[in-house]
Amino acid sequence: MTKKSRRTHSPAFKAKVALAAVKGGKTLAELAQLFDVHPNQITIWKNQLLEGAAGVFGHDKTSAETPVDLKA
């Protein structure tokens, strides 16, 4: 038996599928059939999109500041 290699998807494809899932126009099963991806994978990409959405609009200034070395 030959070993089946894993498919790799581009970030643009992942974003497209995740956005379609967020819109909610179709069910996960319909999206999985349309994009030929497992429904669990769509759920993972959707959650990653929702968690990372805040980073698109900027970072929190208190956590992003680097400490200044005053001795130098």
All heavy atoms as TSV, in Angstrom:
chain	resi	resn	atom	element	x	y	z
A	1	MET	N	N	0.834	-1.169	0.000
A	1	MET	CA	C	0.000	0.000	0.000
A	1	MET	C	C	0.887	1.243	0.000
A	1	MET	O	O	1.901	1.300	0.679
A	1	MET	CB	C	-0.887	0.014	1.237
A	1	MET	CG	C	-1.893	-1.115	1.288
A	1	MET	SD	S	-2.883	-1.091	2.777
A	1	MET	CE	C	-3.902	0.308	2.473
A	2	THR	N	N	0.477	2.209	-0.744
A	2	THR	CA	C	1.232	3.453	-0.769
A	2	THR	C	C	0.693	4.399	0.292
A	2	THR	O	O	-0.495	4.407	0.605
A	2	THR	CB	C	1.132	4.135	-2.149
A	2	THR	OG1	O	-0.231	4.429	-2.405
A	2	THR	CG2	C	1.687	3.247	-3.231
A	3	LYS	N	N	1.614	5.171	0.816
A	3	LYS	CA	C	1.235	6.124	1.847
A	3	LYS	C	C	0.680	7.384	1.185
A	3	LYS	O	O	1.316	7.953	0.300
A	3	LYS	CB	C	2.449	6.474	2.702
A	3	LYS	CG	C	2.123	7.328	3.883
A	3	LYS	CD	C	3.338	7.531	4.759
A	3	LYS	CE	C	2.984	8.377	5.945
A	3	LYS	NZ	N	4.139	8.612	6.800
A	4	LYS	N	N	-0.489	7.812	1.621
A	4	LYS	CA	C	-1.121	8.997	1.055
A	4	LYS	C	C	-0.554	10.227	1.762
A	4	LYS	O	O	-0.547	10.306	2.987
A	4	LYS	CB	C	-2.634	8.927	1.251
A	4	LYS	CG	C	-3.382	10.031	0.570
A	4	LYS	CD	C	-4.879	9.845	0.715
A	4	LYS	CE	C	-5.608	10.948	0.014
A	4	LYS	NZ	N	-7.062	10.825	0.150
A	5	SER	N	N	-0.070	11.182	0.966
A	5	SER	CA	C	0.498	12.375	1.570
A	5	SER	C	C	-0.614	13.339	1.982
A	5	SER	O	O	-1.706	13.335	1.423
A	5	SER	CB	C	1.452	13.067	0.589
A	5	SER	OG	O	0.728	13.483	-0.544
A	6	ARG	N	N	-0.304	14.164	2.952
A	6	ARG	CA	C	-1.268	15.140	3.425
A	6	ARG	C	C	-1.388	16.284	2.434
A	6	ARG	O	O	-0.427	16.675	1.794
A	6	ARG	CB	C	-0.832	15.713	4.773
A	6	ARG	CG	C	-0.924	14.727	5.891
A	6	ARG	CD	C	-0.587	15.429	7.170
A	6	ARG	NE	N	-0.819	14.541	8.278
A	6	ARG	CZ	C	-0.964	14.939	9.519
A	6	ARG	NH1	N	-0.867	16.214	9.809
A	6	ARG	NH2	N	-1.179	14.088	10.487
A	7	ARG	N	N	-2.579	16.821	2.362
A	7	ARG	CA	C	-2.791	17.993	1.522
A	7	ARG	C	C	-2.461	19.239	2.343
A	7	ARG	O	O	-2.754	19.301	3.535
A	7	ARG	CB	C	-4.240	18.084	1.061
A	7	ARG	CG	C	-4.633	16.956	0.142
A	7	ARG	CD	C	-6.008	17.148	-0.413
A	7	ARG	NE	N	-6.984	17.304	0.680
A	7	ARG	CZ	C	-8.269	17.553	0.484
A	7	ARG	NH1	N	-8.726	17.694	-0.720
A	7	ARG	NH2	N	-9.084	17.666	1.495
A	8	THR	N	N	-1.858	20.192	1.696
A	8	THR	CA	C	-1.607	21.460	2.354
A	8	THR	C	C	-2.434	22.523	1.651
A	8	THR	O	O	-2.524	22.546	0.424
A	8	THR	CB	C	-0.118	21.848	2.296
A	8	THR	OG1	O	0.302	21.851	0.925
A	8	THR	CG2	C	0.733	20.851	3.075
A	9	HIS	N	N	-3.039	23.380	2.452
A	9	HIS	CA	C	-3.904	24.419	1.913
A	9	HIS	C	C	-3.259	25.773	2.147
A	9	HIS	O	O	-2.650	26.014	3.188
A	9	HIS	CB	C	-5.278	24.375	2.586
A	9	HIS	CG	C	-5.982	23.072	2.412
A	9	HIS	ND1	N	-6.513	22.663	1.208
A	9	HIS	CD2	C	-6.234	22.064	3.279
A	9	HIS	CE1	C	-7.080	21.479	1.351
A	9	HIS	NE2	N	-6.915	21.086	2.603
A	10	SER	N	N	-3.444	26.657	1.196
A	10	SER	CA	C	-2.876	27.992	1.312
A	10	SER	C	C	-3.667	28.795	2.351
A	10	SER	O	O	-4.839	28.509	2.610
A	10	SER	CB	C	-2.929	28.705	-0.033
A	10	SER	OG	O	-4.265	29.005	-0.371
A	11	PRO	N	N	-3.021	29.802	2.933
A	11	PRO	CA	C	-3.736	30.662	3.885
A	11	PRO	C	C	-4.954	31.349	3.251
A	11	PRO	O	O	-5.968	31.546	3.916
A	11	PRO	CB	C	-2.684	31.686	4.301
A	11	PRO	CG	C	-1.389	30.993	4.101
A	11	PRO	CD	C	-1.600	30.105	2.908
A	12	ALA	N	N	-4.871	31.682	1.968
A	12	ALA	CA	C	-6.009	32.313	1.291
A	12	ALA	C	C	-7.195	31.353	1.212
A	12	ALA	O	O	-8.343	31.763	1.412
A	12	ALA	CB	C	-5.594	32.757	-0.106
A	13	PHE	N	N	-6.928	30.086	0.949
A	13	PHE	CA	C	-7.998	29.089	0.888
A	13	PHE	C	C	-8.634	28.896	2.257
A	13	PHE	O	O	-9.852	28.850	2.396
A	13	PHE	CB	C	-7.459	27.755	0.357
A	13	PHE	CG	C	-8.480	26.654	0.340
A	13	PHE	CD1	C	-9.447	26.608	-0.645
A	13	PHE	CD2	C	-8.477	25.671	1.316
A	13	PHE	CE1	C	-10.398	25.587	-0.662
A	13	PHE	CE2	C	-9.411	24.649	1.307
A	13	PHE	CZ	C	-10.377	24.616	0.320
A	14	LYS	N	N	-7.790	28.823	3.292
A	14	LYS	CA	C	-8.292	28.658	4.657
A	14	LYS	C	C	-9.181	29.835	5.050
A	14	LYS	O	O	-10.242	29.655	5.657
A	14	LYS	CB	C	-7.134	28.537	5.642
A	14	LYS	CG	C	-6.329	27.263	5.487
A	14	LYS	CD	C	-5.171	27.264	6.443
A	14	LYS	CE	C	-4.272	26.066	6.253
A	14	LYS	NZ	N	-3.136	26.067	7.183
A	15	ALA	N	N	-8.746	31.048	4.701
A	15	ALA	CA	C	-9.533	32.238	5.017
A	15	ALA	C	C	-10.860	32.226	4.283
A	15	ALA	O	O	-11.899	32.587	4.843
A	15	ALA	CB	C	-8.738	33.488	4.665
A	16	LYS	N	N	-10.842	31.807	3.033
A	16	LYS	CA	C	-12.060	31.744	2.231
A	16	LYS	C	C	-13.067	30.777	2.854
A	16	LYS	O	O	-14.254	31.097	2.985
A	16	LYS	CB	C	-11.700	31.305	0.812
A	16	LYS	CG	C	-12.852	31.182	-0.137
A	16	LYS	CD	C	-12.344	30.753	-1.509
A	16	LYS	CE	C	-13.460	30.482	-2.474
A	16	LYS	NZ	N	-12.961	30.039	-3.785
A	17	VAL	N	N	-12.595	29.612	3.254
A	17	VAL	CA	C	-13.471	28.602	3.851
A	17	VAL	C	C	-13.975	29.084	5.211
A	17	VAL	O	O	-15.166	28.959	5.523
A	17	VAL	CB	C	-12.724	27.251	3.994
A	17	VAL	CG1	C	-13.571	26.240	4.739
A	17	VAL	CG2	C	-12.343	26.718	2.621
A	18	ALA	N	N	-13.090	29.663	6.028
A	18	ALA	CA	C	-13.481	30.135	7.353
A	18	ALA	C	C	-14.496	31.276	7.254
A	18	ALA	O	O	-15.455	31.322	8.030
A	18	ALA	CB	C	-12.248	30.580	8.135
A	19	LEU	N	N	-14.306	32.180	6.313
A	19	LEU	CA	C	-15.266	33.269	6.137
A	19	LEU	C	C	-16.628	32.743	5.700
A	19	LEU	O	O	-17.669	33.241	6.134
A	19	LEU	CB	C	-14.746	34.285	5.124
A	19	LEU	CG	C	-13.677	35.236	5.638
A	19	LEU	CD1	C	-13.134	36.086	4.496
A	19	LEU	CD2	C	-14.228	36.117	6.732
A	20	ALA	N	N	-16.622	31.750	4.840
A	20	ALA	CA	C	-17.884	31.138	4.421
A	20	ALA	C	C	-18.587	30.499	5.617
A	20	ALA	O	O	-19.816	30.561	5.728
A	20	ALA	CB	C	-17.630	30.106	3.330
A	21	ALA	N	N	-17.818	29.915	6.526
A	21	ALA	CA	C	-18.405	29.298	7.714
A	21	ALA	C	C	-18.951	30.355	8.671
A	21	ALA	O	O	-20.004	30.171	9.281
A	21	ALA	CB	C	-17.360	28.430	8.425
A	22	VAL	N	N	-18.249	31.479	8.790
A	22	VAL	CA	C	-18.701	32.548	9.678
A	22	VAL	C	C	-19.980	33.184	9.146
A	22	VAL	O	O	-20.878	33.525	9.921
A	22	VAL	CB	C	-17.587	33.612	9.855
A	22	VAL	CG1	C	-18.109	34.841	10.557
A	22	VAL	CG2	C	-16.424	33.034	10.633
A	23	LYS	N	N	-20.076	33.333	7.835
A	23	LYS	CA	C	-21.274	33.936	7.238
A	23	LYS	C	C	-22.520	33.122	7.564
A	23	LYS	O	O	-23.595	33.681	7.741
A	23	LYS	CB	C	-21.114	34.053	5.726
A	23	LYS	CG	C	-20.165	35.137	5.303
A	23	LYS	CD	C	-20.062	35.198	3.795
A	23	LYS	CE	C	-19.036	36.206	3.346
A	23	LYS	NZ	N	-18.893	36.220	1.884
A	24	GLY	N	N	-22.384	31.806	7.618
A	24	GLY	CA	C	-23.499	30.953	8.015
A	24	GLY	C	C	-24.532	30.710	6.931
A	24	GLY	O	O	-25.638	30.273	7.227
A	25	GLY	N	N	-24.215	30.968	5.690
A	25	GLY	CA	C	-25.160	30.739	4.602
A	25	GLY	C	C	-25.417	29.272	4.325
A	25	GLY	O	O	-26.486	28.898	3.857
A	26	LYS	N	N	-24.426	28.447	4.623
A	26	LYS	CA	C	-24.537	27.010	4.383
A	26	LYS	C	C	-24.112	26.262	5.645
A	26	LYS	O	O	-23.386	26.786	6.489
A	26	LYS	CB	C	-23.641	26.591	3.216
A	26	LYS	CG	C	-24.048	27.192	1.895
A	26	LYS	CD	C	-23.210	26.661	0.759
A	26	LYS	CE	C	-23.675	27.267	-0.556
A	26	LYS	NZ	N	-22.968	26.722	-1.684
A	27	THR	N	N	-24.536	25.021	5.738
A	27	THR	CA	C	-24.147	24.198	6.880
A	27	THR	C	C	-22.707	23.724	6.717
A	27	THR	O	O	-22.130	23.817	5.623
A	27	THR	CB	C	-25.065	22.968	7.001
A	27	THR	OG1	O	-24.878	22.151	5.849
A	27	THR	CG2	C	-26.521	23.378	7.134
A	28	LEU	N	N	-22.141	23.216	7.797
A	28	LEU	CA	C	-20.775	22.690	7.738
A	28	LEU	C	C	-20.673	21.536	6.743
A	28	LEU	O	O	-19.678	21.424	6.024
A	28	LEU	CB	C	-20.315	22.222	9.112
A	28	LEU	CG	C	-19.871	23.301	10.080
A	28	LEU	CD1	C	-19.505	22.683	11.424
A	28	LEU	CD2	C	-18.691	24.063	9.526
A	29	ALA	N	N	-21.691	20.706	6.699
A	29	ALA	CA	C	-21.675	19.575	5.763
A	29	ALA	C	C	-21.669	20.061	4.316
A	29	ALA	O	O	-20.954	19.512	3.474
A	29	ALA	CB	C	-22.876	18.673	6.019
A	30	GLU	N	N	-22.442	21.103	4.035
A	30	GLU	CA	C	-22.475	21.644	2.679
A	30	GLU	C	C	-21.139	22.283	2.310
A	30	GLU	O	O	-20.647	22.107	1.201
A	30	GLU	CB	C	-23.594	22.677	2.552
A	30	GLU	CG	C	-24.986	22.080	2.618
A	30	GLU	CD	C	-26.080	23.127	2.690
A	30	GLU	OE1	O	-25.801	24.270	3.120
A	30	GLU	OE2	O	-27.216	22.790	2.317
A	31	LEU	N	N	-20.553	23.023	3.266
A	31	LEU	CA	C	-19.254	23.642	3.008
A	31	LEU	C	C	-18.169	22.590	2.820
A	31	LEU	O	O	-17.290	22.732	1.968
A	31	LEU	CB	C	-18.882	24.577	4.155
A	31	LEU	CG	C	-19.707	25.852	4.283
A	31	LEU	CD1	C	-19.346	26.586	5.563
A	31	LEU	CD2	C	-19.508	26.740	3.078
A	32	ALA	N	N	-18.233	21.524	3.625
A	32	ALA	CA	C	-17.247	20.455	3.513
A	32	ALA	C	C	-17.308	19.797	2.145
A	32	ALA	O	O	-16.276	19.505	1.540
A	32	ALA	CB	C	-17.480	19.425	4.609
A	33	GLN	N	N	-18.489	19.596	1.648
A	33	GLN	CA	C	-18.645	18.985	0.333
A	33	GLN	C	C	-18.216	19.961	-0.760
A	33	GLN	O	O	-17.558	19.564	-1.732
A	33	GLN	CB	C	-20.092	18.566	0.121
A	33	GLN	CG	C	-20.320	17.775	-1.135
A	33	GLN	CD	C	-21.756	17.288	-1.245
A	33	GLN	OE1	O	-22.656	17.824	-0.602
A	33	GLN	NE2	N	-21.961	16.266	-2.056
A	34	LEU	N	N	-18.533	21.232	-0.596
A	34	LEU	CA	C	-18.196	22.240	-1.591
A	34	LEU	C	C	-16.685	22.418	-1.719
A	34	LEU	O	O	-16.145	22.483	-2.822
A	34	LEU	CB	C	-18.858	23.570	-1.224
A	34	LEU	CG	C	-18.576	24.758	-2.125
A	34	LEU	CD1	C	-19.178	24.531	-3.507
A	34	LEU	CD2	C	-19.132	26.029	-1.510
A	35	PHE	N	N	-15.985	22.497	-0.579
A	35	PHE	CA	C	-14.545	22.765	-0.579
A	35	PHE	C	C	-13.700	21.503	-0.463
A	35	PHE	O	O	-12.473	21.584	-0.450
A	35	PHE	CB	C	-14.189	23.724	0.558
A	35	PHE	CG	C	-14.743	25.109	0.373
A	35	PHE	CD1	C	-15.755	25.576	1.177
A	35	PHE	CD2	C	-14.248	25.953	-0.614
A	35	PHE	CE1	C	-16.259	26.852	1.026
A	35	PHE	CE2	C	-14.744	27.225	-0.784
A	35	PHE	CZ	C	-15.763	27.680	0.041
A	36	ASP	N	N	-14.320	20.337	-0.343
A	36	ASP	CA	C	-13.622	19.054	-0.216
A	36	ASP	C	C	-12.679	19.047	0.982
A	36	ASP	O	O	-11.494	18.723	0.873
A	36	ASP	CB	C	-12.865	18.711	-1.503
A	36	ASP	CG	C	-12.402	17.274	-1.532
A	36	ASP	OD1	O	-13.069	16.419	-0.923
A	36	ASP	OD2	O	-11.356	17.002	-2.157
A	37	VAL	N	N	-13.221	19.450	2.130
A	37	VAL	CA	C	-12.477	19.498	3.387
A	37	VAL	C	C	-13.377	18.906	4.466
A	37	VAL	O	O	-14.601	19.015	4.400
A	37	VAL	CB	C	-12.125	20.973	3.749
A	37	VAL	CG1	C	-11.362	21.047	5.048
A	37	VAL	CG2	C	-11.326	21.620	2.644
A	38	HIS	N	N	-12.778	18.297	5.479
A	38	HIS	CA	C	-13.548	17.700	6.564
A	38	HIS	C	C	-14.216	18.792	7.399
A	38	HIS	O	O	-13.626	19.845	7.642
A	38	HIS	CB	C	-12.613	16.861	7.448
A	38	HIS	CG	C	-13.341	15.907	8.325
A	38	HIS	ND1	N	-13.879	16.275	9.532
A	38	HIS	CD2	C	-13.636	14.599	8.166
A	38	HIS	CE1	C	-14.470	15.236	10.090
A	38	HIS	NE2	N	-14.333	14.192	9.273
A	39	PRO	N	N	-15.439	18.560	7.875
A	39	PRO	CA	C	-16.138	19.569	8.675
A	39	PRO	C	C	-15.389	19.987	9.948
A	39	PRO	O	O	-15.451	21.149	10.347
A	39	PRO	CB	C	-17.459	18.890	9.042
A	39	PRO	CG	C	-17.670	17.868	7.995
A	39	PRO	CD	C	-16.304	17.414	7.576
A	40	ASN	N	N	-14.686	19.042	10.562
A	40	ASN	CA	C	-13.908	19.399	11.753
A	40	ASN	C	C	-12.809	20.409	11.412
A	40	ASN	O	O	-12.515	21.305	12.206
A	40	ASN	CB	C	-13.275	18.159	12.385
A	40	ASN	CG	C	-14.299	17.265	13.031
A	40	ASN	OD1	O	-15.438	17.658	13.261
A	40	ASN	ND2	N	-13.897	16.037	13.309
A	41	GLN	N	N	-12.209	20.274	10.251
A	41	GLN	CA	C	-11.167	21.203	9.825
A	41	GLN	C	C	-11.747	22.597	9.605
A	41	GLN	O	O	-11.128	23.599	9.945
A	41	GLN	CB	C	-10.489	20.700	8.550
A	41	GLN	CG	C	-9.263	21.496	8.174
A	41	GLN	CD	C	-8.166	21.369	9.216
A	41	GLN	OE1	O	-7.717	20.273	9.529
A	41	GLN	NE2	N	-7.741	22.483	9.759
A	42	ILE	N	N	-12.945	22.655	9.061
A	42	ILE	CA	C	-13.600	23.948	8.861
A	42	ILE	C	C	-13.863	24.613	10.200
A	42	ILE	O	O	-13.647	25.819	10.358
A	42	ILE	CB	C	-14.914	23.779	8.061
A	42	ILE	CG1	C	-14.608	23.268	6.654
A	42	ILE	CG2	C	-15.694	25.082	8.002
A	42	ILE	CD1	C	-15.829	22.923	5.833
A	43	THR	N	N	-14.292	23.852	11.180
A	43	THR	CA	C	-14.543	24.394	12.518
A	43	THR	C	C	-13.259	24.932	13.140
A	43	THR	O	O	-13.258	26.005	13.750
A	43	THR	CB	C	-15.154	23.310	13.424
A	43	THR	OG1	O	-16.348	22.811	12.808
A	43	THR	CG2	C	-15.478	23.856	14.802
A	44	ILE	N	N	-12.166	24.232	12.964
A	44	ILE	CA	C	-10.873	24.682	13.506
A	44	ILE	C	C	-10.461	25.993	12.856
A	44	ILE	O	O	-10.054	26.941	13.537
A	44	ILE	CB	C	-9.805	23.590	13.302
A	44	ILE	CG1	C	-10.097	22.378	14.188
A	44	ILE	CG2	C	-8.409	24.146	13.590
A	44	ILE	CD1	C	-9.259	21.168	13.881
A	45	TRP	N	N	-10.563	26.069	11.535
A	45	TRP	CA	C	-10.188	27.302	10.825
A	45	TRP	C	C	-11.097	28.461	11.215
A	45	TRP	O	O	-10.652	29.593	11.354
A	45	TRP	CB	C	-10.228	27.082	9.319
A	45	TRP	CG	C	-9.158	26.165	8.798
A	45	TRP	CD1	C	-7.999	25.807	9.437
A	45	TRP	CD2	C	-9.131	25.504	7.543
A	45	TRP	NE1	N	-7.273	24.959	8.640
A	45	TRP	CE2	C	-7.938	24.756	7.475
A	45	TRP	CE3	C	-10.012	25.463	6.472
A	45	TRP	CZ2	C	-7.604	23.995	6.370
A	45	TRP	CZ3	C	-9.674	24.698	5.374
A	45	TRP	CH2	C	-8.477	23.964	5.322
A	46	LYS	N	N	-12.374	28.182	11.411
A	46	LYS	CA	C	-13.325	29.222	11.811
A	46	LYS	C	C	-12.947	29.769	13.186
A	46	LYS	O	O	-12.933	30.986	13.397
A	46	LYS	CB	C	-14.741	28.647	11.831
A	46	LYS	CG	C	-15.791	29.616	12.313
A	46	LYS	CD	C	-17.151	28.949	12.374
A	46	LYS	CE	C	-18.174	29.824	13.042
A	46	LYS	NZ	N	-19.462	29.135	13.201
A	47	ASN	N	N	-12.642	28.883	14.119
A	47	ASN	CA	C	-12.248	29.321	15.465
A	47	ASN	C	C	-10.951	30.116	15.433
A	47	ASN	O	O	-10.804	31.112	16.155
A	47	ASN	CB	C	-12.130	28.122	16.405
A	47	ASN	CG	C	-13.476	27.510	16.712
A	47	ASN	OD1	O	-14.510	28.157	16.575
A	47	ASN	ND2	N	-13.477	26.250	17.094
A	48	GLN	N	N	-9.991	29.703	14.606
A	48	GLN	CA	C	-8.740	30.445	14.480
A	48	GLN	C	C	-8.989	31.835	13.918
A	48	GLN	O	O	-8.375	32.810	14.348
A	48	GLN	CB	C	-7.758	29.682	13.588
A	48	GLN	CG	C	-7.175	28.454	14.226
A	48	GLN	CD	C	-6.289	27.673	13.266
A	48	GLN	OE1	O	-6.283	27.903	12.062
A	48	GLN	NE2	N	-5.550	26.712	13.807
A	49	LEU	N	N	-9.896	31.928	12.963
A	49	LEU	CA	C	-10.230	33.226	12.382
A	49	LEU	C	C	-10.859	34.137	13.422
A	49	LEU	O	O	-10.490	35.307	13.543
A	49	LEU	CB	C	-11.184	33.048	11.201
A	49	LEU	CG	C	-11.712	34.330	10.567
A	49	LEU	CD1	C	-10.580	35.056	9.842
A	49	LEU	CD2	C	-12.838	34.043	9.617
A	50	LEU	N	N	-11.789	33.609	14.192
A	50	LEU	CA	C	-12.470	34.426	15.195
A	50	LEU	C	C	-11.526	34.847	16.316
A	50	LEU	O	O	-11.628	35.962	16.832
A	50	LEU	CB	C	-13.675	33.667	15.749
A	50	LEU	CG	C	-14.802	33.413	14.742
A	50	LEU	CD1	C	-15.897	32.570	15.367
A	50	LEU	CD2	C	-15.360	34.719	14.208
A	51	GLU	N	N	-10.604	33.967	16.704
A	51	GLU	CA	C	-9.644	34.316	17.757
A	51	GLU	C	C	-8.638	35.356	17.282
A	51	GLU	O	O	-8.230	36.220	18.042
A	51	GLU	CB	C	-8.892	33.062	18.220
A	51	GLU	CG	C	-9.736	32.109	19.027
A	51	GLU	CD	C	-9.010	30.805	19.331
A	51	GLU	OE1	O	-7.828	30.660	18.941
A	51	GLU	OE2	O	-9.632	29.928	19.944
A	52	GLY	N	N	-8.247	35.287	16.027
A	52	GLY	CA	C	-7.238	36.189	15.511
A	52	GLY	C	C	-7.792	37.461	14.896
A	52	GLY	O	O	-7.037	38.319	14.439
A	53	ALA	N	N	-9.104	37.613	14.876
A	53	ALA	CA	C	-9.716	38.772	14.228
A	53	ALA	C	C	-9.344	40.076	14.925
A	53	ALA	O	O	-9.224	41.112	14.271
A	53	ALA	CB	C	-11.230	38.607	14.176
A	54	ALA	N	N	-9.159	40.071	16.221
A	54	ALA	CA	C	-8.819	41.294	16.948
A	54	ALA	C	C	-7.440	41.811	16.542
A	54	ALA	O	O	-7.197	43.018	16.550
A	54	ALA	CB	C	-8.865	41.043	18.446
A	55	GLY	N	N	-6.552	40.931	16.148
A	55	GLY	CA	C	-5.217	41.328	15.740
A	55	GLY	C	C	-5.176	42.091	14.435
A	55	GLY	O	O	-4.207	42.787	14.139
A	56	VAL	N	N	-6.229	41.992	13.653
A	56	VAL	CA	C	-6.280	42.694	12.372
A	56	VAL	C	C	-6.352	44.197	12.588
A	56	VAL	O	O	-5.776	44.976	11.836
A	56	VAL	CB	C	-7.505	42.212	11.560
A	56	VAL	CG1	C	-7.696	43.053	10.315
A	56	VAL	CG2	C	-7.351	40.751	11.202
A	57	PHE	N	N	-7.013	44.624	13.644
A	57	PHE	CA	C	-7.254	46.038	13.870
A	57	PHE	C	C	-6.213	46.684	14.761
A	57	PHE	O	O	-6.339	47.840	15.123
A	57	PHE	CB	C	-8.644	46.230	14.469
A	57	PHE	CG	C	-9.720	45.773	13.534
A	57	PHE	CD1	C	-10.405	44.603	13.764
A	57	PHE	CD2	C	-10.020	46.504	12.402
A	57	PHE	CE1	C	-11.389	44.174	12.895
A	57	PHE	CE2	C	-10.997	46.081	11.523
A	57	PHE	CZ	C	-11.679	44.919	11.775
A	58	GLY	N	N	-5.185	45.972	15.131
A	58	GLY	CA	C	-4.113	46.554	15.933
A	58	GLY	C	C	-3.887	45.754	17.197
A	58	GLY	O	O	-4.678	44.897	17.570
A	59	HIS	N	N	-2.801	46.074	17.836
A	59	HIS	CA	C	-2.423	45.368	19.050
A	59	HIS	C	C	-2.648	46.268	20.253
A	59	HIS	O	O	-2.650	47.495	20.148
A	59	HIS	CB	C	-0.941	44.967	18.995
A	59	HIS	CG	C	-0.636	44.037	17.860
A	59	HIS	ND1	N	-0.984	42.715	17.873
A	59	HIS	CD2	C	-0.047	44.254	16.660
A	59	HIS	CE1	C	-0.602	42.152	16.742
A	59	HIS	NE2	N	-0.032	43.073	15.988
A	60	ASP	N	N	-2.793	45.652	21.392
A	60	ASP	CA	C	-2.923	46.388	22.638
A	60	ASP	C	C	-1.586	47.056	22.939
A	60	ASP	O	O	-0.553	46.402	22.975
A	60	ASP	CB	C	-3.309	45.431	23.767
A	60	ASP	CG	C	-3.590	46.143	25.069
A	60	ASP	OD1	O	-3.869	47.356	25.034
A	60	ASP	OD2	O	-3.545	45.467	26.114
A	61	LYS	N	N	-1.577	48.355	23.142
A	61	LYS	CA	C	-0.334	49.095	23.287
A	61	LYS	C	C	0.432	48.720	24.553
A	61	LYS	O	O	1.647	48.757	24.577
A	61	LYS	CB	C	-0.608	50.597	23.275
A	61	LYS	CG	C	-1.064	51.096	21.931
A	61	LYS	CD	C	-1.171	52.584	21.903
A	61	LYS	CE	C	-1.604	53.026	20.512
A	61	LYS	NZ	N	-1.501	54.449	20.334
A	62	THR	N	N	-0.253	48.326	25.600
A	62	THR	CA	C	0.445	47.988	26.834
A	62	THR	C	C	1.245	46.700	26.695
A	62	THR	O	O	2.328	46.583	27.237
A	62	THR	CB	C	-0.550	47.847	28.001
A	62	THR	OG1	O	-1.513	46.847	27.671
A	62	THR	CG2	C	-1.237	49.171	28.284
A	63	SER	N	N	0.728	45.744	25.946
A	63	SER	CA	C	1.440	44.481	25.798
A	63	SER	C	C	2.458	44.533	24.657
A	63	SER	O	O	3.387	43.748	24.617
A	63	SER	CB	C	0.453	43.342	25.556
A	63	SER	OG	O	-0.207	43.532	24.333
A	64	ALA	N	N	2.294	45.453	23.718
A	64	ALA	CA	C	3.165	45.499	22.559
A	64	ALA	C	C	4.429	46.332	22.822
A	64	ALA	O	O	5.406	46.234	22.062
A	64	ALA	CB	C	2.426	46.082	21.362
A	65	GLU	N	N	4.427	47.149	23.859
A	65	GLU	CA	C	5.591	47.996	24.113
A	65	GLU	C	C	6.755	47.147	24.604
A	65	GLU	O	O	6.606	46.257	25.418
A	65	GLU	CB	C	5.262	49.033	25.178
A	65	GLU	CG	C	4.290	50.083	24.709
A	65	GLU	CD	C	4.001	51.121	25.810
A	65	GLU	OE1	O	4.687	51.095	26.846
A	65	GLU	OE2	O	3.089	51.917	25.604
A	66	THR	N	N	7.934	47.471	24.084
A	66	THR	CA	C	9.142	46.792	24.537
A	66	THR	C	C	9.789	47.647	25.613
A	66	THR	O	O	9.786	48.888	25.509
A	66	THR	CB	C	10.127	46.575	23.379
A	66	THR	OG1	O	10.426	47.835	22.796
A	66	THR	CG2	C	9.529	45.655	22.330
A	67	PRO	N	N	10.346	47.048	26.626
A	67	PRO	CA	C	10.958	47.857	27.679
A	67	PRO	C	C	12.185	48.594	27.143
A	67	PRO	O	O	12.953	48.067	26.351
A	67	PRO	CB	C	11.341	46.829	28.743
A	67	PRO	CG	C	11.323	45.515	28.052
A	67	PRO	CD	C	10.391	45.644	26.897
A	68	VAL	N	N	12.364	49.819	27.590
A	68	VAL	CA	C	13.468	50.656	27.145
A	68	VAL	C	C	14.621	50.472	28.106
A	68	VAL	O	O	14.458	50.541	29.325
A	68	VAL	CB	C	13.024	52.136	27.092
A	68	VAL	CG1	C	14.186	53.005	26.672
A	68	VAL	CG2	C	11.852	52.302	26.161
A	69	ASP	N	N	15.805	50.228	27.541
A	69	ASP	CA	C	16.990	50.051	28.362
A	69	ASP	C	C	17.581	51.440	28.638
A	69	ASP	O	O	18.158	52.083	27.768
A	69	ASP	CB	C	18.006	49.163	27.635
A	69	ASP	CG	C	19.216	48.826	28.504
A	69	ASP	OD1	O	19.120	49.016	29.740
A	69	ASP	OD2	O	20.218	48.386	27.947
A	70	LEU	N	N	17.427	51.923	29.879
A	70	LEU	CA	C	17.879	53.252	30.246
A	70	LEU	C	C	19.389	53.300	30.514
A	70	LEU	O	O	19.983	54.372	30.498
A	70	LEU	CB	C	17.125	53.748	31.477
A	70	LEU	CG	C	15.607	53.893	31.298
A	70	LEU	CD1	C	14.957	54.284	32.614
A	70	LEU	CD2	C	15.291	54.904	30.220
A	71	LYS	N	N	20.007	52.156	30.759
A	71	LYS	CA	C	21.453	52.133	31.042
A	71	LYS	C	C	22.289	52.357	29.796
A	71	LYS	O	O	23.404	52.801	29.869
A	71	LYS	CB	C	21.826	50.803	31.689
A	71	LYS	CG	C	21.186	50.632	33.056
A	71	LYS	CD	C	21.555	49.280	33.651
A	71	LYS	CE	C	20.878	49.104	34.990
A	71	LYS	NZ	N	21.181	47.793	35.576
A	72	ALA	N	N	21.713	52.044	28.647
A	72	ALA	CA	C	22.470	52.168	27.395
A	72	ALA	C	C	22.528	53.559	26.924
A	72	ALA	O	O	22.951	54.522	27.065
A	72	ALA	CB	C	21.805	51.369	26.292
